[in-house]
């Protein structure tokens, strides 16, 4: 057992339920204590474990405290200004500062009948009708999910009645503004039959913030429901971020996940979906843009459990400096999932000799009459394309940036929310040499 975990265990089991949301509910206390015991029994994962072979979380384990803040500090002026800017857009905005809801910065707006958008902490404190089953061990895909169950501070619960359609996106902004802060958000999205929504999760950190975020998002889609989910990671250069996004899909439902890893020192995203009913559709898209010594790891899994379902995965990485990218994607076609149509692709662009990528696309097929493909590529910028652009009067740096942007834009263009698509586009261009000039050319 890690010595730091052992020394913290007694305090956690005795004190944590007393200052976190829901401490007055016996089932919440039991869930927190049981989850923390599972975390302590396992400890932090090591590279000896296959699922963590390429991602070393030892730096997180050496933190002096895993305890979340009890009282959130005031957000920095930069974060407040950014939240105010978002409030001017046509969204349902909820802002969390160091893991706690800020009603001052949020702008919920008017919701249609049958739509509920609430703070998880408020629901736990008021003994409201929470889906308790989502806190069971069976929903813990990694040991970090158990830690999140034990120490969840706040998050969003979105519930849509059958047939409800949210015309405006739900924008969840998680601001990290402290030094050494541990943040444990948990989001729960439950969409009734035929309901549709777009949700944006944006993790935003000050450049100097040295925080650890352990986030969990749980999604339940009833028959015919649809969810567009976009996650943007833009935390500080010294931040650690470990997260899971897990969906359960009923017959005819549609789930689209867009993941953009543009910040943080170390990021790990586990994204899964279980296609439980016939004719489900699922798509995972992702872009990681890394430089310096950044590390980004995407682990995905799609379980085809019913017939006539379709899944698509497209992930692209752009790596410079001494950065390290990891992609491990698995598609499992179960025995009853005939007529499955699945495709998985991971393409990577290495811009320096020191950059490194480990990619592992996987298929496990236990049914007949299926169509499944997968592949991965690792390469550099194409010399012929560079020569073509140079011959048209474009300087070397701008030519490189144009090709890099074109490589990334295949993923950016898949985001349906126009404001979010434009925001990500500008963030990518800001990272490229001659980015301002590229904007003028587009």
Secondary structure, DSSP 4 states (H G I P E B T S, - for coil): --HHHHHHHHHIIIIIHHHSTTTT-HHHHHHHHHHHHHHHHH-S--TTSGGGTT---HHHHT-S--PPPSSPPPPPHHHHHHHHHHHTSSEEEEEEETTEE-TTT-B--PPPTTEEEEEHHHHHHTT----GGGGSGGG--SHHHHHHHHH--B-EEEEE-TT-B-SSEEEEEEEE-SEEEEE-BEEEEEE-TT-EEEEEEEEEE-TT-EEEEEEEEEEEE-TT-EEEEEEEEE--TT-EEEEEEEEEE-TT-EEEEEEEE-S-SEEEEEEEEEE-STT-EEEEEEEEEE-TT-EEEEEEEEEE-SSS-EEEEEEEEEE-TT-EEEEEEEEEE-TT-TT-EEEEEEEEEE-SSS-EEEEEEEEEE-SSS-EEEEEEEEE---HHHHHHHHHTT--HHHHHHHHHHHHHHHHHTT---HHHHHHHHHHHHHTSTTHHHHHHH-
